[in-house]
Amino acid sequence: MRCGSPTSAAGAIGRITTGETPAIESFTPTVGTVSDQVTITGVNLARVTAVAFNGVAATIVSADANHVVVDVPGGATTGHLTATTPAGTATSTAAFTVNGASAS
């Protein structure tokens, strides 16, 4: 008995979204320098375990269900932010611009 088949091309499986999957809706400021604080706004962020600026790990200052405050890490370059929780990783649609850093 066959229970189902992939519905996407070449059997690929898409992202499954649950009630706990994190999402980044916005962040402020959108431009800054190393050590500036950035507030990320989204959903399901209370259990955030890691935040990165274009792949460079940041220090989490505080977090609640809808906000995470982080410090821009040394070595950060212009690019997208990610927030990771046990339920998955969210990626910002907009890029954060690091003053004095080039995009990679």
DSSP file (Angstrom, degrees, kcal/mol; ACC not computed):
  #  RESIDUE AA STRUCTURE BP1 BP2  ACC     N-H-->O    O-->H-N    N-H-->O    O-->H-N    TCO  KAPPA ALPHA  PHI   PSI    X-CA   Y-CA   Z-CA
    1    1 A M              0   0    0      0, 0.0     2,-0.5     0, 0.0     0, 0.0   0.000 360.0 360.0 360.0 132.5    0.0    0.0    0.0
    2    2 A R        -     0   0    0      1,-0.1     3,-0.1     3,-0.0     0, 0.0  -0.872 360.0-168.6-102.5 124.7    1.4    3.4   -1.0
    3    3 A C        -     0   0    0     -2,-0.5     2,-0.3     1,-0.3    -1,-0.1   0.715  61.8 -44.1 -86.6 -21.6    0.6    6.2    1.5
    4    4 A G        -     0   0    0      2,-0.0    -1,-0.3     3,-0.0     3,-0.0  -0.957  48.4-126.2 170.9 172.2    1.7    9.1   -0.7
    5    5 A S        -     0   0    0     -2,-0.3    -3,-0.0    -3,-0.1     6,-0.0  -0.955  41.6 -80.6-139.9 159.2    4.3   10.4   -3.1
    6    6 A P        -     0   0    0      0, 0.0     7,-0.1     0, 0.0     4,-0.1  -0.285  30.8-160.7 -59.9 144.2    6.4   13.6   -3.3
    7    7 A T        +     0   0    0      5,-0.2     2,-0.2     2,-0.1     6,-0.1   0.481  65.7  72.7-105.1  -5.3    4.5   16.5   -4.7
    8    8 A S  S >  S-     0   0    0      4,-0.5     3,-1.5     1,-0.1     4,-0.1  -0.636  97.1 -69.1-108.7 169.6    7.5   18.6   -5.7
    9    9 A A  G >  S-     0   0    0      1,-0.3     3,-2.1    -2,-0.2    -1,-0.1  -0.214 112.7  -1.7 -58.3 138.1   10.0   18.2   -8.5
   10   10 A A  G 3  S-     0   0    0      1,-0.3    -1,-0.3    -4,-0.1    -3,-0.0   0.722 124.3 -68.3  55.4  26.9   12.5   15.3   -8.3
   11   11 A G  G <  S+     0   0    0     -3,-1.5    -1,-0.3     1,-0.2    -2,-0.2   0.632  85.5 161.6  73.2  13.6   11.1   14.2   -4.9
   12   12 A A    <   -     0   0    0     -3,-2.1     2,-0.5    -6,-0.1    -4,-0.5  -0.357  33.3-137.0 -67.6 146.5   12.4   17.2   -3.1
   13   13 A I        -     0   0    0     -7,-0.1     3,-0.1    -6,-0.1    -1,-0.1  -0.917  16.7-142.7-107.3 129.2   10.8   18.0    0.3
   14   14 A G        -     0   0    0     -2,-0.5     2,-0.2     1,-0.2    -6,-0.0  -0.204  37.5 -70.5 -81.3 176.6    9.9   21.6    1.1
   15   15 A R        -     0   0    0      1,-0.0     2,-0.5    -2,-0.0    -1,-0.2  -0.491  44.6-141.6 -69.3 132.4   10.2   23.3    4.4
   16   16 A I        -     0   0    0     -2,-0.2     2,-0.5    -3,-0.1    -1,-0.0  -0.861  13.9-154.7 -96.6 126.8    7.6   22.2    6.9
   17   17 A T        +     0   0    0     -2,-0.5     2,-0.2     4,-0.0    -2,-0.0  -0.889  15.2 179.0-106.4 129.5    6.3   25.0    9.1
   18   18 A T    >   -     0   0    0     -2,-0.5     3,-1.0    69,-0.1    69,-0.0  -0.629  48.4 -92.3-116.4 177.9    4.9   24.3   12.5
   19   19 A G  T 3  S+     0   0    0      1,-0.2    25,-0.1    -2,-0.2    -2,-0.0   0.608 127.2  44.3 -65.6 -11.3    3.4   26.4   15.2
   20   20 A E  T 3  S+     0   0    0     67,-0.1    67,-0.3     2,-0.1    -1,-0.2   0.422  79.0 121.5-113.9  -1.2    6.9   26.7   16.7
   21   21 A T    <   -     0   0    0     -3,-1.0    67,-0.1     1,-0.1    24,-0.1  -0.456  64.4-122.4 -64.9 128.7    9.0   27.3   13.6
   22   22 A P        -     0   0    0      0, 0.0     2,-0.3     0, 0.0    22,-0.2  -0.348  29.1-172.3 -72.2 154.4   10.9   30.6   14.0
   23   23 A A  E     -A   43   0A   0     20,-1.8    20,-1.9    67,-0.1     2,-0.6  -0.987  18.3-142.7-145.6 138.1   10.4   33.5   11.5
   24   24 A I  E     +A   42   0A   0     -2,-0.3    69,-0.3    67,-0.3    18,-0.3  -0.905  21.1 172.4 -99.9 121.8   12.2   36.8   11.2
   25   25 A E  E     -     0   0A   0     16,-2.7     2,-0.3    -2,-0.6    17,-0.2   0.796  62.9 -29.7 -96.0 -36.6    9.9   39.6   10.1
   26   26 A S  E     -A   41   0A   0     15,-2.0    15,-2.8    67,-0.0    -1,-0.4  -0.966  51.2-147.1-166.0 173.8   12.2   42.6   10.5
   27   27 A F  E     -A   40   0A   0     -2,-0.3    13,-0.2    13,-0.2    11,-0.0  -0.983  21.8-114.3-152.8 154.2   15.2   44.0   12.3
   28   28 A T  E    S+A   39   0A   0     11,-2.2    11,-2.9    -2,-0.3     2,-0.2  -0.996  87.6  25.8-145.4 138.1   16.3   47.4   13.4
   29   29 A P        -     0   0    0      0, 0.0     3,-0.1     0, 0.0    -1,-0.1   0.671  66.3-162.7 -70.1 172.2   18.6   49.1   12.7
   30   30 A T  S    S+     0   0    0     -2,-0.2    67,-2.6     1,-0.1     2,-0.4   0.510  77.5  43.8 -98.4  -8.1   19.3   47.8    9.2
   31   31 A V  E    S+d   97   0B   0     65,-0.2     2,-0.3    67,-0.0    67,-0.2  -0.996  73.9 127.6-135.5 138.6   22.8   49.3    9.1
   32   32 A G  E     -d   98   0B   0     65,-2.4    67,-3.2    -2,-0.4     2,-0.3  -0.968  42.7-105.7-169.8-174.8   25.4   49.3   11.8
   33   33 A T    >   -     0   0    0     -2,-0.3     3,-2.2    65,-0.2    39,-0.3  -0.765  55.6 -62.2-123.2 169.6   28.9   48.6   13.0
   34   34 A V  T 3  S+     0   0    0     65,-0.3    -1,-0.1     1,-0.3     3,-0.1  -0.255 122.1  20.4 -53.3 136.3   30.5   45.9   15.1
   35   35 A S  T 3  S+     0   0    0     37,-2.7    -1,-0.3     1,-0.3    39,-0.0   0.212  89.6 131.5  83.1  -8.1   29.2   45.9   18.7
   36   36 A D    <   -     0   0    0     -3,-2.2    36,-2.8    35,-0.1     2,-0.4  -0.391  60.6-117.4 -63.9 150.0   26.0   47.8   17.8
   37   37 A Q  E     - B   0  71A   0     34,-0.2     2,-0.4    -3,-0.1    34,-0.2  -0.769  28.8-166.3 -91.5 138.4   22.8   46.2   19.2
   38   38 A V  E     - B   0  70A   0     32,-2.8    32,-2.5    -2,-0.4     2,-0.6  -0.981  10.3-147.6-124.1 134.6   20.2   45.0   16.8
   39   39 A T  E     -AB  28  69A   0    -11,-2.9   -11,-2.2    -2,-0.4     2,-0.5  -0.917  11.2-158.5-104.4 121.5   16.7   44.0   17.6
   40   40 A I  E     -AB  27  68A   0     28,-3.4    28,-2.1    -2,-0.6     2,-0.4  -0.850   6.3-159.7 -97.9 130.9   15.2   41.2   15.6
   41   41 A T  E     +AB  26  67A   0    -15,-2.8   -16,-2.7    -2,-0.5   -15,-2.0  -0.926  37.0 100.2-113.5 136.7   11.4   41.0   15.4
   42   42 A G  E     -A   24   0A   0     24,-2.1     2,-0.3    -2,-0.4   -18,-0.2  -0.865  63.0 -66.9-175.7-150.4    9.5   37.9   14.5
   43   43 A V  E    S+A   23   0A   0    -20,-1.9   -20,-1.8    -2,-0.3    23,-0.2  -0.946  98.0  15.7-130.9 152.3    7.7   34.9   15.9
   44   44 A N  S    S+     0   0    0     -2,-0.3    22,-0.2    21,-0.2    -1,-0.2   0.891  77.3 132.3  56.5  46.1    8.7   31.9   18.0
   45   45 A L    >   +     0   0    0     20,-2.4     3,-1.8    -3,-0.2    20,-0.2   0.460  35.2  96.5-103.4  -3.5   12.0   33.4   19.0
   46   46 A A  T 3  S+     0   0    0      1,-0.3    -1,-0.1    19,-0.3    19,-0.1   0.824  87.6  46.0 -59.7 -33.3   11.8   32.7   22.8
   47   47 A R  T 3  S+     0   0    0     -3,-0.2    -1,-0.3    18,-0.1    -2,-0.1   0.051  79.6 152.5 -99.3  26.3   13.9   29.6   22.5
   48   48 A V    <   +     0   0    0     -3,-1.8    37,-0.3    37,-0.2     3,-0.1  -0.330  18.9 177.1 -59.8 132.5   16.6   31.0   20.2
   49   49 A T        +     0   0    0     35,-3.5     2,-0.3     1,-0.3    36,-0.2   0.584  64.4  15.5-110.8 -18.4   19.9   29.3   20.6
   50   50 A A  E     -E   84   0C   0     34,-1.4    34,-3.2     9,-0.1     2,-0.4  -0.984  52.2-170.5-158.0 144.7   22.0   31.1   18.0
   51   51 A V  E     -E   83   0C   0      7,-0.5     7,-3.0    -2,-0.3     2,-0.4  -0.993  14.8-171.2-132.6 140.4   21.9   34.2   15.8
   52   52 A A  E     -EF  82  57C   0     30,-2.0    30,-2.1    -2,-0.4     2,-0.7  -0.985  21.8-143.3-135.7 147.3   24.3   34.9   13.0
   53   53 A F  E >  S-EF  81  56C   0      3,-2.6     3,-2.0    -2,-0.4    24,-0.5  -0.930  92.0 -29.1-105.2 106.5   25.1   37.8   10.7
   54   54 A N  T 3  S-     0   0    0     26,-3.1    -1,-0.2    -2,-0.7    27,-0.1   0.865 130.9 -43.4  50.9  39.4   26.0   36.4    7.3
   55   55 A G  T 3  S+     0   0    0     25,-0.3     2,-0.6     1,-0.2    -1,-0.3   0.334 112.6 119.2  93.0  -6.4   27.2   33.2    9.0
   56   56 A V  E <   -F   53   0C   0     -3,-2.0    -3,-2.6    21,-0.1    -1,-0.2  -0.843  67.8-118.0 -98.0 121.3   29.1   34.9   11.8
   57   57 A A  E     -F   52   0C   0     -2,-0.6     2,-0.3    -5,-0.2    -5,-0.3  -0.272  29.8-156.9 -62.1 137.1   27.8   34.0   15.3
   58   58 A A        -     0   0    0     -7,-3.0     2,-0.5    15,-0.1    -7,-0.5  -0.744  21.1-107.7-111.0 159.2   26.5   36.9   17.4
   59   59 A T  E     -C   71   0A   0     12,-0.6    12,-1.9    -2,-0.3     2,-0.5  -0.770  30.5-135.6 -86.1 127.4   26.0   37.3   21.2
   60   60 A I  E     -C   70   0A   0     -2,-0.5    10,-0.2    10,-0.2     3,-0.1  -0.744  22.5-179.3 -85.2 123.5   22.4   37.1   22.3
   61   61 A V  E     -     0   0A   0      8,-3.2     2,-0.3    -2,-0.5     9,-0.2   0.871  66.0 -19.3 -88.5 -44.9   21.6   39.8   24.8
   62   62 A S  E     -C   69   0A   0      7,-1.4     7,-2.7     2,-0.0    -1,-0.4  -0.983  58.5-166.5-159.3 160.2   18.0   39.0   25.4
   63   63 A A  E     +C   68   0A   0     -2,-0.3     2,-0.2     5,-0.2     5,-0.2  -0.989  10.3 165.6-152.9 143.1   15.1   37.1   23.8
   64   64 A D        -     0   0    0      3,-2.7     3,-0.4    -2,-0.3   -19,-0.2  -0.786  59.8 -73.5-139.0-172.2   11.3   36.7   24.2
   65   65 A A  S    S+     0   0    0     -2,-0.2   -20,-2.4     1,-0.2   -19,-0.3   0.801 129.3  21.4 -57.5 -31.9    8.7   35.2   21.9
   66   66 A N  S    S+     0   0    0    -22,-0.2   -24,-2.1   -23,-0.2     2,-0.3   0.431 120.2  48.9-120.1  -0.3    8.8   38.1   19.4
   67   67 A H  E     -B   41   0A   0     -3,-0.4    -3,-2.7   -26,-0.2     2,-0.4  -0.998  46.7-172.8-144.6 144.1   12.2   39.8   19.8
   68   68 A V  E     -BC  40  63A   0    -28,-2.1   -28,-3.4    -2,-0.3     2,-0.5  -0.996  12.6-156.3-132.2 131.7   15.8   39.0   20.1
   69   69 A V  E     +BC  39  62A   0     -7,-2.7    -8,-3.2    -2,-0.4    -7,-1.4  -0.935  23.3 168.4-108.1 127.9   18.5   41.6   20.9
   70   70 A V  E     -BC  38  60A   0    -32,-2.5   -32,-2.8    -2,-0.5     2,-0.4  -0.900  33.8-119.0-134.7 161.7   22.0   40.8   19.7
   71   71 A D  E     -BC  37  59A   0    -12,-1.9   -12,-0.6    -2,-0.3   -34,-0.2  -0.862  36.4-111.2 -98.8 136.8   25.4   42.5   19.4
   72   72 A V        -     0   0    0    -36,-2.8   -37,-2.7    -2,-0.4     2,-0.1  -0.546  44.2-129.3 -64.8 122.8   26.8   42.8   15.9
   73   73 A P    >   -     0   0    0      0, 0.0     3,-1.7     0, 0.0     2,-0.1  -0.375  18.0 -98.6 -79.3 153.3   29.8   40.4   16.1
   74   74 A G  T 3  S+     0   0    0      1,-0.2     3,-0.1   -40,-0.1   -41,-0.0  -0.441 112.7  31.0 -60.6 140.5   33.4   41.2   15.1
   75   75 A G  T 3  S+     0   0    0      1,-0.3    -1,-0.2    -2,-0.1     2,-0.0   0.386  85.9 146.4  88.3  -4.7   34.0   39.8   11.6
   76   76 A A    <   -     0   0    0     -3,-1.7    -1,-0.3   -19,-0.1     2,-0.3  -0.363  28.0-165.9 -66.0 144.8   30.4   40.3   10.5
   77   77 A T        -     0   0    0    -24,-0.5    26,-0.2    -3,-0.1    19,-0.2  -0.856  36.5 -74.6-125.4 164.6   29.9   41.2    6.9
   78   78 A T  S    S+     0   0    0     24,-0.4    26,-0.9    -2,-0.3     2,-0.3  -0.359  84.4  89.7 -59.8 130.5   26.9   42.6    5.0
   79   79 A G  E    S- G   0  96C   0     17,-2.0    17,-3.3    24,-0.1     2,-0.1  -0.984  72.3 -35.0 167.2-169.6   24.3   39.8    4.6
   80   80 A H  E     - G   0  95C   0     -2,-0.3   -26,-3.1    15,-0.3   -25,-0.3  -0.366  47.8-129.2 -79.1 153.8   21.3   38.0    5.9
   81   81 A L  E     -E   53   0C   0     13,-0.5    11,-2.7   -28,-0.2     2,-0.4  -0.759  19.5-161.7 -97.0 147.2   20.6   37.3    9.6
   82   82 A T  E     -EG  52  91C   0    -30,-2.1   -30,-2.0    -2,-0.3     2,-0.4  -0.980   6.3-165.2-127.6 146.7   19.6   33.9   10.9
   83   83 A A  E     -EG  51  90C   0      7,-2.2     7,-2.9    -2,-0.4     2,-0.4  -0.996  11.4-159.8-129.8 125.1   18.0   32.9   14.1
   84   84 A T  E     +EG  50  89C   0    -34,-3.2   -35,-3.5    -2,-0.4   -34,-1.4  -0.891  15.9 166.0-112.1 134.1   18.1   29.2   15.2
   85   85 A T  E >   - G   0  88C   0      3,-3.0     3,-1.7    -2,-0.4   -37,-0.2  -0.802  56.1 -93.0-128.0 172.8   15.8   27.5   17.7
   86   86 A P  T 3  S+     0   0    0      0, 0.0     3,-0.1     0, 0.0   -65,-0.1   0.741 126.3  56.3 -59.7 -19.9   15.2   23.8   18.4
   87   87 A A  T 3  S-     0   0    0      1,-0.3     2,-0.3   -67,-0.3   -69,-0.1   0.518 122.9 -71.5 -91.0  -5.8   12.4   24.0   15.9
   88   88 A G  E <   -G   85   0C   0     -3,-1.7    -3,-3.0   -67,-0.1     2,-0.4  -0.896  51.2 -69.2 146.1-175.3   14.5   25.3   13.0
   89   89 A T  E     -G   84   0C   0     -2,-0.3     2,-0.4    -5,-0.2    -5,-0.2  -0.966  32.7-156.3-121.3 131.3   16.3   28.2   11.5
   90   90 A A  E     -G   83   0C   0     -7,-2.9    -7,-2.2    -2,-0.4     2,-0.4  -0.835   6.6-157.7-103.6 143.5   14.8   31.4   10.2
   91   91 A T  E     -G   82   0C   0     -2,-0.4   -67,-0.3    -9,-0.2    -9,-0.2  -0.976  20.0-119.2-121.9 134.8   16.6   33.6    7.6
   92   92 A S  E     -     0   0C   0    -11,-2.7   -67,-0.1    -2,-0.4     4,-0.1  -0.374   8.9-144.0 -68.4 148.5   15.8   37.3    7.1
   93   93 A T  E    S+     0   0C   0    -69,-0.3     2,-0.2   -68,-0.1    -1,-0.1   0.792  85.9  58.6 -81.1 -29.0   14.6   38.4    3.7
   94   94 A A  E    S-     0   0C   0    -15,-0.0   -13,-0.5   -13,-0.0     2,-0.3  -0.647  86.6-120.6 -97.2 157.0   16.5   41.7    3.9
   95   95 A A  E     -G   80   0C   0     -2,-0.2     2,-0.4   -15,-0.2   -15,-0.3  -0.748  15.6-130.8 -96.0 144.4   20.3   42.0    4.4
   96   96 A F  E     -G   79   0C   0    -17,-3.3   -17,-2.0    -2,-0.3     2,-0.6  -0.808  22.8-138.6 -88.6 133.3   21.9   43.8    7.3
   97   97 A T  E     -d   31   0B   0    -67,-2.6   -65,-2.4    -2,-0.4     2,-0.7  -0.845   8.9-155.1 -98.7 120.7   24.6   46.3    6.2
   98   98 A V  E >   -d   32   0B   0     -2,-0.6     3,-2.1   -67,-0.2   -20,-0.3  -0.853  23.8-123.9 -93.9 117.7   27.8   46.3    8.2
   99   99 A N  T 3  S+     0   0    0    -67,-3.2   -65,-0.3    -2,-0.7     3,-0.1  -0.396  95.8  14.8 -60.7 131.2   29.4   49.7    7.8
  100  100 A G  T 3  S+     0   0    0      1,-0.3     2,-0.4    -2,-0.1    -1,-0.3   0.474 108.0 103.4  83.8   1.9   33.0   49.3    6.6
  101  101 A A    <   -     0   0    0     -3,-2.1    -1,-0.3     0, 0.0     2,-0.2  -0.894  63.7-133.6-117.9 148.1   32.4   45.6    5.6
  102  102 A S        -     0   0    0     -2,-0.4   -24,-0.4    -3,-0.1     2,-0.1  -0.658  28.2-103.3 -95.8 156.0   31.9   44.2    2.1
  103  103 A A              0   0    0     -2,-0.2   -24,-0.1   -26,-0.2    -1,-0.1  -0.449 360.0 360.0 -72.6 149.1   29.2   41.7    1.1
  104  104 A S              0   0    0    -26,-0.9    -1,-0.1    -2,-0.1   -25,-0.1   0.373 360.0 360.0-123.8 360.0   30.3   38.1    0.7
